[in-house]
Amino acid sequence: MKILVINAGSSSLKFQLIDMDNQEVIAKGLVERIGTVDPTTDLTYSWGDRKLKEIQLKKAADHAEAMAFVLDVLQGKDRTDLEVAPDDARGHLKGTGVIRDLKDIGAVGHRVLHGGEKFTASCLIDDACIKAIEENIPLGPLHNPANLMGIRACQKVLPDVPQVAVFDTAFHQTMPPKAYRYAIPTEYYTDLHIRKYGFHGTSHRYIAGRATELLKLPRNSRIIICHLGNGSSLSACVDGKCVDTTMGITPLDGLVMGTRCGTLDPAVVEFICNRRNMTPTEVLTMMNKKSGLLGLTGSSDMRDVTARYDAGEPEATLAIEMWSYVLKKYIGSFAAAMGGVDAIIFTAGIGENHVRAREWAVEGLEFMGIKVDHEKNAAARGEAKISADDSKVQVWVIPTNEELAIALDTLELSTKK
């Protein structure tokens, strides 16, 4: 069975087509500049060992048009409205097809950011599901509307294909109230649903399941998952279930990230508003998009910041020290909350690829029985154990695969139907 995985943004559409018989990615791509003022819509597309860059389509007015374009590419259909970047000689889609027709697509899985308290697991998309996603728009005002556009676009062009919603927040719904409630008057929780929700849940769930298979840990094992990328979060898991996480009601809370500040005193918002004559929305935009590594150094890319750290730049030195310090504090606090830790897993862009970042994250935690083998860490590729032989805590690198996790849920729910 072939499953199409969709991750829709406000002006973009990311997709993967996965053959679930062998869990192989048949094709993947990204459509950008949908419904914008730009004269064209762009597509980056790869299938097998081949790749087309910057295929340009005359402006796609909405996600439905973009979705129709994706389906034409997957079928290798030619289009008269196709334009191609000057460095690409091909003005057609011949040879891009990986399916014979739309009947080859058995189901579609959608990433949805915020499920609130309504969704503790993935679900088949029906009218009630769409209504619930709409009701959670106040909690995910940027992402949920975009996710709904992707769902409706697929319903329009694939009306008879089962659709499944997979929620970023669902994995964290196993947290106990002592972890997810805020110490504010109860009415704000009961009336406005203000609480910690957590994000990156699809990634954390995939890693929790994969770690259970790889590490062969005993029942009630305690794992800390470090999803480290431009956006970063930790989860504390007991027996594969989340008991705490770093992100809160929004993805702003927790660690120092590429452009997000992470945890800080909320009174800072009022202080900046009064001193700089800014609105709360403007301050939150600054904290989400202009802070973190970017705010400290002028760059949100950990590779750039590391190079400048090595060159001895004070701003980069402070940024790396803060990034590591906050991360280390959360690892220690989660271990304390669980009464210990049996394994630490690194995943996502930085977690999988930045050798020194992994060492910075656990440096000084030897008192907890955490020891990283420097040679194993430097050589780590793919799934790899990087802890020293005498480490009491296993330390691993496990690449995340959110699209596969979405596809697996979609396969299960759509075949049940």
Summary of the structure (lengths in Angstrom):
residues: 417
radius of gyration: 22.2
end to end distance: 14.3
largest distance: 65.7
contacts: 1386
relative contact order: 0.11
helix: 40%
strand: 21%
